[in-house]
Amino acid sequence: MTGRPSSASGKRDNPDSSSNGATYASNKRVRAKKRLDQLRKEMDEATEKQSAAGADMLQMLILMREDADRRAEMEDGRRREDREAILAAEKRERGERDVQRREEAAAAEARRYQELELSKLMRDEQNRKEAEVAAENRRR
């Protein structure tokens, strides 16, 4: 007794076959159908993964665009604030220059008035001296 297995006919049992008495062609069809179903399932899974990856990529692009928009808005706001600060500083400096110009004009006007008064006093003094000299000349 050599210890042969129960299937002494020499053929292996096909675990994929749906019926034990089926023909080779029908077993081949069944295996092909199972393989086709398996390939479809793998294809569907790959498509789902690809669409999920595409959705993730799209979501990342949207996030990056929103971040870029937010940065651009912040930069625009900063530029606007800087421009407003510059304009306010220029306005303040212009006001200070106007005040200084008015003060200088008032000081110049005061000097001119003083010079006019001084020249008037000197002219009056000169006229008085000339009158005194003329009166003295007449007395002589």
Rosetta blueprint (number, residue, H / E / L):
1 M L
2 T L
3 G L
4 R L
5 P L
6 S L
7 S L
8 A L
9 S L
10 G L
11 K L
12 R L
13 D L
14 N L
15 P L
16 D L
17 S L
18 S L
19 S L
20 N L
21 G L
22 A L
23 T L
24 Y H
25 A H
26 S H
27 N H
28 K H
29 R H
30 V H
31 R H
32 A H
33 K H
34 K H
35 R H
36 L H
37 D H
38 Q H
39 L H
40 R H
41 K H
42 E H
43 M H
44 D H
45 E H
46 A H
47 T H
48 E H
49 K H
50 Q H
51 S H
52 A H
53 A H
54 G H
55 A H
56 D H
57 M H
58 L H
59 Q H
60 M H
61 L H
62 I H
63 L H
64 M H
65 R H
66 E H
67 D H
68 A H
69 D H
70 R H
71 R H
72 A H
73 E H
74 M H
75 E H
76 D H
77 G H
78 R H
79 R H
80 R H
81 E H
82 D H
83 R H
84 E H
85 A H
86 I H
87 L H
88 A H
89 A H
90 E H
91 K H
92 R H
93 E H
94 R H
95 G H
96 E H
97 R H
98 D H
99 V H
100 Q H
101 R H
102 R H
103 E H
104 E H
105 A H
106 A H
107 A H
108 A H
109 E H
110 A H
111 R H
112 R H
113 Y H
114 Q H
115 E H
116 L H
117 E H
118 L H
119 S H
120 K H
121 L H
122 M H
123 R H
124 D H
125 E H
126 Q H
127 N H
128 R H
129 K H
130 E H
131 A H
132 E H
133 V H
134 A H
135 A H
136 E H
137 N H
138 R H
139 R H
140 R L
